Amino acid sequence: MKVGGFGTSHGIKGLIKVYSDGETLASLQTPFECLVQKISETNSYQKVKVESFKRNGNHYLAKIEGFETPEAVIAFRNKSIYLKEEELPPPDEDEVYTKDLIGLLAISYESKEKIGYKISDILDNPAHPILVLEPLEEGQPNLLIPFINQFLGDWDLQAKTIEIKDWEQWFEV
């Protein structure tokens, strides 16, 4: 599961900026291992060991084992960071991993009635994830809804439903 991404190098000691997708990375103890897309290949991943990891403003600074200079660590720039699902910490009681929302049926926040859509995918977006709602019947368009409180109500993983606020407006967008 994608949990963040590398930015530019930082300083002269081989540190690199890390931007986190949520709080998962902040909950890990160093050293930890993660998967990163191989530098020279597109569909292959390599395991890297993060020796140190600390908050620095709106991002983190990481020290990757074996990469001691800014020139060496820059090879990771713009690469995504992945953890295996079993390595993820359990979410808090009132939280959920976005991957767990795939397959939930959309219901109206106002009426609690099914609206004929289910979540088929989650798109990464710098501001927030985007839910892709796929119609249950052919001939209807997919809906893209930002994963923010303004547009979503509660979800129920047991009942497999998620509330969509003012869902009719998404046909006009």
Disulfide bonds with the S-S distance in Angstrom:
none
